Amino acid sequence: MKDLNSFCNHRLTSSLHSNEQGVSTVEYAIIISSLSIAATIILVFLGAQIEGSFNNLADTFGSAMDAGGDSGRDGGGKDGGGSKDH
């Protein structure tokens, strides 16, 4: 009888531990889905502002690259050399 009681206790405790792992998985799934819903809502309401900010940033980098020209990439201008002593 003692062996049966020990066996039942072991089965009960092991099944409880496996159920806790399933609950943790469900909790993580709920957290991830909540975060993705929140991100979607934020992007819907702030999408135009975010797009404008990225466009301004791209324009700034584009004008900086145009103003810089090719000098500095290969050590001194478009001729490819670094010195003016030809």
C-alpha positions as CSV (number, residue, x, y, z in Angstrom):
1,M,0.0,0.0,0.0
2,K,2.9,2.3,0.8
3,D,4.3,1.8,-2.7
4,L,0.9,2.7,-4.3
5,N,0.7,5.8,-2.2
6,S,4.2,6.8,-3.2
7,F,3.6,6.1,-6.8
8,C,0.4,8.2,-6.8
9,N,2.1,11.1,-5.1
10,H,4.9,11.0,-7.6
11,R,2.5,11.0,-10.5
12,L,0.5,13.9,-9.0
13,T,3.5,16.1,-8.4
14,S,5.1,15.4,-11.8
15,S,1.8,16.2,-13.6
16,L,1.6,19.5,-11.6
17,H,5.1,20.5,-12.7
18,S,4.3,19.8,-16.4
19,N,1.1,21.8,-16.1
20,E,3.1,24.8,-14.8
21,Q,5.2,24.7,-17.9
22,G,2.1,24.8,-20.1
23,V,0.8,27.8,-18.2
24,S,4.1,29.7,-18.6
25,T,3.9,29.1,-22.3
26,V,0.3,30.4,-22.5
27,E,1.4,33.5,-20.4
28,Y,4.2,34.2,-22.8
29,A,1.9,33.8,-25.8
30,I,-0.5,36.3,-24.3
31,I,2.3,38.8,-23.6
32,I,3.6,38.6,-27.1
33,S,0.2,38.9,-28.7
34,S,-0.6,41.9,-26.5
35,L,2.7,43.6,-27.5
36,S,2.1,43.0,-31.2
37,I,-1.5,44.4,-30.9
38,A,-0.2,47.5,-29.1
39,A,2.6,48.0,-31.7
40,T,0.0,47.7,-34.5
41,I,-2.3,50.3,-32.8
42,I,0.7,52.7,-32.3
43,L,1.8,52.3,-35.9
44,V,-1.7,53.0,-37.2
45,F,-2.1,56.2,-35.2
46,L,1.5,57.5,-35.5
47,G,2.3,56.0,-38.9
48,A,2.3,59.3,-40.8
49,Q,4.4,61.1,-38.2
50,I,6.9,58.3,-38.2
51,E,7.0,58.2,-42.0
52,G,7.7,62.0,-42.0
53,S,10.5,61.6,-39.5
54,F,12.2,58.9,-41.6
55,N,11.8,61.0,-44.8
56,N,13.4,64.0,-43.1
57,L,16.2,61.8,-41.9
58,A,16.7,60.3,-45.3
59,D,16.7,63.8,-46.9
60,T,19.3,65.0,-44.4
61,F,21.6,62.1,-45.1
62,G,21.1,62.4,-48.8
63,S,22.0,66.1,-48.9
64,A,25.0,65.5,-46.6
65,M,26.2,62.8,-49.0
66,D,25.7,65.1,-52.0
67,A,27.5,68.0,-50.4
68,G,30.4,65.7,-49.5
69,G,30.9,64.5,-53.0
70,D,33.6,61.9,-53.7
71,S,36.4,63.5,-51.7
72,G,37.4,61.5,-48.7
73,R,36.4,58.1,-50.0
74,D,39.7,57.2,-51.6
75,G,42.1,59.7,-50.1
76,G,41.7,62.8,-52.2
77,G,39.3,63.6,-54.9
78,K,38.0,62.1,-58.1
79,D,41.4,61.4,-59.6
80,G,42.0,58.5,-57.2
81,G,45.4,59.7,-56.0
82,G,46.0,61.2,-52.7
83,S,48.5,63.8,-53.8
84,K,48.7,66.7,-56.2
85,D,52.3,66.1,-57.2
86,H,51.9,64.5,-60.6
